[in-house]
Amino acid sequence: MPLFMMRVLIVGGGIGGLALAKFLEKKKIDYLIIEKAKKFKSIGYVLGLWPNAGAMLKKLRVYKEIKEKSIVLPYFELQSADGKALGRESLAKVCKGYGRVIETERDTIHRALRKLVKKSKMHMGVTVKKLIQLDDGIEVQFSNGKKETFDLVVGADGINSQIREYVVPKKDVDYTGRTFWMFWCKKTKNLPKGVVYQAGEESLLSIFPTKSKKGYTIGLSMAAKPHYCEKDSDFSKTIKDRFSFMKGSAPKIINSLPKRPSEMYHHDDDEMHLSEWHKGRIVLMGDSCHALSPLMGMGAAMALESAYVLAEELANNDSIPKSLAAYKKRRLPRIKKLVIASKIIHLTVFQIPKSLEIVRDNYLGKIMLAQYMKLLRKFLGEKI
């Protein structure tokens, strides 16, 4: 059977799953999406979209719509704990060579992608109960009691993927040693126009400007043991105690913390790195197999790229095994480059011991920020 006549089940209706659906449709490959949520809600904060993400969104013809609700980022700045600028990297070279770096709400991207998928092609409130690999397909038993056979199942169901268990059983997430919070902060005249990272004592305060009426998105990250801050803990006291030493914009931001935990997002900074992405007629995509720290700002871009490459390889090869092998061959080396970059930036800038902060603040910080931007420009220039 020609692969364009195949039927694909996409598990997960996030950014990657929705993008894959449209890319498959463009290749005339049939699909069905299932999403465990009964209805989509407005969730998440801001996402940075580098030019490689923009290129994928242009292929889907939603970039213009998203850009209208976004801001163009002019620079990235690294600050010391006392608010002193250690280095600022203009994004002008990136914009000139590859395209604009924009920042927008996750919900803006998700809404634009949802419009591309017919409601009949998306089943809400449904999960996979069981997968059975057959010689000529894969039988899927759904949580609603129904049963269907597909040619391929794609796990696009995030870092806590259920489908991953069928490819790499009992694989735990890779904890970076950091926990983080995100929340909305009202706009004030003194907040920066670019992204600012303020680092000190293994803690990090991040300021992300947005076009949203909700204000700026603030990220707070600190070194901690896994599950150090549970939902019922006094997060406000923990944060104020940990970030009280910071100056500059920090005191005003910390004093604007939401009063209720439900108004903040908290999670350990987990990553997922797999060398095996597929098994038989099951393949993983996005955070289910290559989840990066949010500090990298490349999660959405990598999910979009993987969706594009997977659809392309399914259309270009004469068998599923060949398609999946080619997909992994193209994607894994690219992901590994970001994994290495993530470890370097964490260890040399964000997680540097207090005893070495004077080195970072006086020498290393500016150099590493410049090197990081140089690495990203090279990365953006490579073929997907």
C-alpha positions as CSV (number, residue, x, y, z in Angstrom):
1,M,0.0,0.0,0.0
2,P,1.4,3.4,-0.9
3,L,2.2,5.5,2.2
4,F,0.0,8.3,1.0
5,M,-3.0,5.9,1.5
6,M,-2.0,5.2,5.1
7,R,-3.9,6.4,8.2
8,V,-2.1,7.9,11.2
9,L,-3.2,8.3,14.7
10,I,-1.8,11.4,16.5
11,V,-1.9,11.2,20.2
12,G,-1.9,14.7,21.6
13,G,-3.4,17.9,20.4
14,G,-0.7,20.3,21.3
15,I,1.4,22.5,19.0
16,G,3.4,19.6,17.6
17,G,0.4,17.3,17.1
18,L,-1.7,20.0,15.3
19,A,1.2,21.0,13.1
20,L,1.8,17.4,12.1
21,A,-1.9,16.9,11.2
22,K,-1.7,19.8,8.7
23,F,1.6,18.7,7.3
24,L,0.2,15.2,6.8
25,E,-2.9,16.7,5.1
26,K,-0.6,18.6,2.7
27,K,1.0,15.2,1.8
28,K,-2.5,13.7,1.3
29,I,-2.0,11.3,4.3
30,D,-5.1,10.7,6.4
31,Y,-5.0,11.2,10.2
32,L,-7.0,11.3,13.4
33,I,-6.0,13.3,16.5
34,I,-7.1,12.3,20.0
35,E,-6.7,14.6,23.0
36,K,-7.2,13.7,26.6
37,A,-8.6,17.1,27.5
38,K,-12.4,17.3,27.1
39,K,-12.0,20.9,25.8
40,F,-9.1,23.2,25.1
41,K,-8.4,25.9,27.6
42,S,-6.2,29.0,27.5
43,I,-3.1,27.6,29.2
44,G,0.6,28.6,29.2
45,Y,2.5,31.8,29.1
46,V,4.8,33.1,26.4
47,L,6.8,31.3,23.8
48,G,9.8,32.6,22.0
49,L,9.7,31.8,18.3
50,W,13.0,31.8,16.5
51,P,13.2,32.1,12.7
52,N,13.2,28.3,12.3
53,A,9.8,28.2,14.1
54,G,8.6,31.1,11.9
55,A,9.6,29.2,8.8
56,M,7.5,26.2,9.8
57,L,4.5,28.5,10.7
58,K,4.9,30.1,7.3
59,K,4.6,26.7,5.6
60,L,1.4,26.3,7.6
61,R,0.2,29.8,6.6
62,V,-0.4,31.0,10.1
63,Y,2.7,33.1,10.7
64,K,1.1,36.4,9.7
65,E,-1.8,35.8,12.1
66,I,0.5,34.9,15.0
67,K,3.0,37.8,14.3
68,E,0.2,40.4,14.5
69,K,-0.3,39.3,18.2
70,S,3.4,39.1,18.9
71,I,6.3,41.5,19.7
72,V,9.6,41.4,17.9
73,L,12.5,40.9,20.4
74,P,15.3,43.4,20.0
75,Y,17.9,41.9,22.4
76,F,18.8,39.4,25.1
77,E,20.5,40.8,28.2
78,L,22.2,39.1,31.1
79,Q,22.3,40.8,34.5
80,S,24.0,40.2,37.8
81,A,22.1,39.8,41.0
82,D,22.4,43.6,41.7
83,G,20.9,44.5,38.4
84,K,24.1,45.3,36.6
85,A,24.2,44.5,32.9
86,L,26.8,41.8,32.2
87,G,26.2,41.6,28.5
88,R,23.6,42.4,25.9
89,E,23.3,40.7,22.5
90,S,21.3,42.4,19.8
91,L,19.2,40.2,17.7
92,A,19.8,42.4,14.6
93,K,22.2,39.8,13.1
94,V,19.7,37.0,13.5
95,C,16.9,39.2,12.0
96,K,19.1,40.2,9.0
97,G,20.4,36.7,8.3
98,Y,17.4,34.4,9.2
99,G,14.3,36.4,10.2
100,R,12.7,38.0,13.2
101,V,12.6,36.5,16.7
102,I,9.1,37.0,18.1
103,E,7.4,36.3,21.3
104,T,3.8,35.5,21.8
105,E,1.4,33.7,24.0
106,R,1.2,29.9,23.6
107,D,-2.5,30.2,23.3
108,T,-2.1,32.5,20.2
109,I,-0.1,29.8,18.4
110,H,-2.4,27.0,19.5
111,R,-5.6,28.8,18.4
112,A,-4.1,29.5,15.0
113,L,-3.2,25.8,14.5
114,R,-6.5,24.5,15.8
115,K,-8.3,26.4,12.9
116,L,-6.3,24.2,10.5
117,V,-7.8,20.9,11.7
118,K,-11.4,19.8,11.0
119,K,-13.4,19.1,14.1
120,S,-14.3,15.7,12.7
121,K,-10.6,14.9,12.7
122,M,-10.1,15.5,16.4
123,H,-11.7,13.5,19.2
124,M,-11.6,15.2,22.6
125,G,-11.6,13.5,26.0
126,V,-10.1,10.3,24.5
127,T,-6.9,8.4,25.4
128,V,-5.3,5.2,24.4
129,K,-6.1,2.2,26.5
130,K,-4.0,-0.3,24.7
131,L,-1.8,-0.7,21.6
132,I,-1.3,-4.0,19.8
133,Q,1.2,-4.2,17.0
134,L,0.1,-6.3,14.0
135,D,1.9,-7.4,10.9
136,D,-0.1,-5.0,8.7
137,G,-1.1,-2.3,11.2
138,I,-1.5,-1.4,14.8
139,E,-4.7,-2.0,16.7
140,V,-5.7,0.8,19.1
141,Q,-8.2,0.4,21.9
142,F,-9.5,3.7,23.1
143,S,-10.7,4.8,26.5
144,N,-14.2,5.2,25.2
145,G,-14.5,1.5,24.4
146,K,-14.0,1.9,20.6
147,K,-11.3,0.0,18.6
148,E,-9.6,0.9,15.3
149,T,-6.6,-0.1,13.3
150,F,-4.1,2.4,12.0
151,D,-0.9,2.2,10.0
152,L,1.1,4.4,12.4
153,V,0.7,5.9,15.9
154,V,2.5,9.1,16.7
155,G,3.1,10.0,20.4
156,A,2.9,13.8,20.5
157,D,1.7,13.7,24.1
158,G,4.3,15.7,25.9
159,I,7.0,15.1,28.4
160,N,4.8,12.8,30.5
161,S,3.9,10.8,27.4
162,Q,1.8,7.7,27.7
163,I,2.8,6.4,24.3
164,R,6.5,6.6,25.2
165,E,6.0,3.5,27.4
166,Y,5.5,1.4,24.2
167,V,8.8,2.6,22.8
168,V,11.1,3.0,25.9
169,P,9.3,1.5,29.0
170,K,9.8,3.1,32.4
171,K,12.0,6.0,31.2
172,D,12.2,8.7,33.8
173,V,12.5,12.4,33.0
174,D,16.0,14.0,33.3
175,Y,15.8,16.5,36.1
176,T,18.1,19.5,35.5
177,G,18.4,20.3,39.2
178,R,16.2,23.3,39.0
179,T,12.6,24.1,39.8
180,F,10.7,27.1,38.3
181,W,7.6,29.2,38.5
182,M,5.9,31.4,35.8
183,F,3.4,34.2,36.3
184,W,2.0,37.3,34.8
185,C,3.2,40.7,35.9
186,K,1.5,44.0,35.1
187,K,3.4,46.2,32.7
188,T,5.3,49.2,34.1
189,K,7.5,51.9,32.5
190,N,10.7,50.5,33.9
191,L,10.4,46.9,32.6
192,P,12.7,46.1,29.6
193,K,11.8,45.8,25.9
194,G,14.0,42.8,25.4
195,V,14.4,39.5,27.3
196,V,16.4,39.9,30.6
197,Y,18.0,37.2,32.7
198,Q,19.1,38.2,36.2
199,A,21.3,35.6,37.8
200,G,22.8,35.1,41.2
201,E,23.2,32.4,44.0
202,E,22.1,29.7,41.6
203,S,18.8,31.5,41.1
204,L,17.4,33.1,38.0
205,L,14.8,35.8,37.4
206,S,13.7,36.1,33.7
207,I,11.6,38.9,32.2
208,F,9.8,38.2,29.0
209,P,8.0,41.2,27.3
210,T,4.7,40.5,25.5
211,K,2.0,42.2,23.6
212,S,-0.6,40.6,25.9
213,K,-2.9,42.8,28.0
214,K,-2.0,40.4,30.9
215,G,1.4,42.0,31.1
216,Y,4.9,40.5,31.1
217,T,5.7,36.9,31.8
218,I,8.1,36.4,34.7
219,G,10.1,33.3,35.2
220,L,11.7,32.3,38.5
221,S,14.1,29.4,38.6
222,M,16.3,28.1,41.4
223,A,18.5,25.1,42.3
224,A,16.4,22.6,44.3
225,K,16.0,18.9,44.9
226,P,13.3,17.1,42.9
227,H,9.8,17.9,44.1
228,Y,11.2,20.4,46.6
229,C,8.2,22.8,46.2
230,E,5.0,20.9,46.2
231,K,1.6,22.5,45.4
232,D,0.6,22.9,49.0
233,S,3.9,24.6,50.1
234,D,4.1,28.3,50.9
235,F,5.5,29.2,47.5
236,S,5.3,33.0,48.2
237,K,7.6,32.7,51.3
238,T,10.0,30.3,49.5
239,I,10.3,32.7,46.5
240,K,10.7,35.9,48.6
241,D,13.4,34.2,50.8
242,R,15.3,32.9,47.8
243,F,15.2,36.1,45.7
244,S,15.4,38.7,48.4
245,F,19.1,39.5,47.6
246,M,18.3,40.6,44.1
247,K,18.2,44.3,43.2
248,G,17.3,46.2,40.1
249,S,13.8,45.3,38.8
250,A,13.6,42.2,41.0
251,P,12.2,43.7,44.3
252,K,9.2,45.2,42.5
253,I,8.6,42.0,40.6
254,I,8.8,39.8,43.6
255,N,6.4,42.0,45.5
256,S,3.9,41.6,42.7
257,L,3.7,37.8,43.2
258,P,0.1,36.4,42.8
259,K,-1.5,35.7,46.2
260,R,-2.9,32.3,45.1
261,P,-0.8,29.3,43.9
262,S,-3.3,28.7,41.2
263,E,-2.3,32.0,39.5
264,M,1.2,30.7,39.0
265,Y,2.6,27.8,37.1
266,H,5.1,25.7,39.0
267,H,7.1,22.7,37.8
268,D,10.5,21.1,38.1
269,D,12.7,21.8,35.1
270,D,12.6,18.4,33.5
271,E,14.1,17.3,30.2
272,M,13.7,14.1,28.1
273,H,16.5,12.8,26.0
274,L,15.9,9.5,24.1
275,S,18.1,7.7,21.6
276,E,15.3,5.5,20.6
277,W,12.4,7.3,19.0
278,H,10.3,4.5,17.4
279,K,9.4,0.9,17.7
280,G,7.5,-1.0,15.0
281,R,4.6,1.2,14.0
282,I,4.9,3.6,17.0
283,V,6.9,6.8,16.8
284,L,7.5,9.7,19.2
285,M,7.7,13.4,18.4
286,G,8.2,16.7,20.4
287,D,8.6,16.7,24.1
288,S,7.7,13.0,24.4
289,C,11.3,12.2,23.1
290,H,13.2,15.5,23.0
291,A,12.0,17.8,25.8
292,L,14.4,20.7,26.4
293,S,14.6,23.1,29.3
294,P,12.3,26.1,28.8
295,L,15.4,28.3,29.3
296,M,16.4,27.3,25.7
297,G,13.3,28.8,24.2
298,M,13.4,26.2,21.4
299,G,10.7,23.7,22.5
300,A,8.0,24.9,20.1
301,A,10.5,25.3,17.3
302,M,11.7,21.7,17.7
303,A,8.2,20.3,17.8
304,L,7.3,22.2,14.6
305,E,10.4,21.1,12.8
306,S,9.9,17.4,13.8
307,A,6.3,17.5,12.6
308,Y,7.4,18.8,9.2
309,V,10.2,16.3,8.9
310,L,8.1,13.3,9.9
311,A,5.4,14.2,7.4
312,E,8.0,14.7,4.7
313,E,9.7,11.4,5.3
314,L,6.4,9.5,5.4
315,A,5.6,11.0,2.0
316,N,9.1,10.4,0.5
317,N,9.7,6.7,1.4
318,D,8.1,3.5,0.4
319,S,7.9,1.9,3.8
320,I,7.2,2.9,7.4
321,P,10.5,1.5,8.7
322,K,12.5,3.5,6.2
323,S,10.4,6.7,6.9
324,L,10.9,6.5,10.7
325,A,14.6,5.7,10.4
326,A,15.1,8.7,8.1
327,Y,13.1,10.9,10.4
328,K,15.3,10.0,13.4
329,K,18.5,10.4,11.3
330,R,17.5,13.9,10.4
331,R,16.3,15.0,13.8
332,L,18.4,13.4,16.5
333,P,21.8,15.1,15.6
334,R,20.1,18.5,15.6
335,I,18.4,18.0,18.9
336,K,21.7,16.8,20.4
337,K,23.3,20.2,19.6
338,L,20.7,22.0,21.6
339,V,21.1,19.5,24.5
340,I,24.8,20.3,24.6
341,A,24.1,24.1,24.4
342,S,21.6,23.8,27.2
343,K,24.1,22.1,29.5
344,I,26.8,24.6,28.8
345,I,24.6,27.7,29.4
346,H,23.2,26.1,32.6
347,L,26.6,25.3,34.0
348,T,28.5,28.4,33.0
349,V,25.8,31.1,33.5
350,F,22.6,30.0,35.3
351,Q,23.9,27.3,37.7
352,I,27.3,28.6,38.5
353,P,28.4,28.2,42.1
354,K,28.3,31.3,44.3
355,S,32.1,31.1,44.7
356,L,32.5,31.6,41.0
357,E,30.0,34.3,40.4
358,I,32.7,37.0,40.4
359,V,34.3,35.2,37.4
360,R,30.9,35.1,35.6
361,D,30.0,38.7,36.4
362,N,33.4,40.1,35.4
363,Y,34.5,37.9,32.5
364,L,32.5,34.7,31.7
365,G,29.0,36.1,31.5
366,K,29.5,38.4,28.5
367,I,31.6,35.9,26.7
368,M,29.2,33.0,27.1
369,L,26.2,35.1,26.1
370,A,28.0,36.1,22.9
371,Q,29.1,32.5,22.2
372,Y,25.6,31.2,22.8
373,M,24.2,33.7,20.3
374,K,26.9,32.7,17.8
375,L,26.0,29.0,18.3
376,L,22.3,29.8,17.7
377,R,23.0,31.8,14.5
378,K,25.0,28.8,13.2
379,F,22.2,26.4,14.2
380,L,19.6,28.6,12.4
381,G,21.6,28.5,9.2
382,E,21.7,24.6,9.1
383,K,19.4,22.6,7.0
384,I,16.5,21.0,8.9
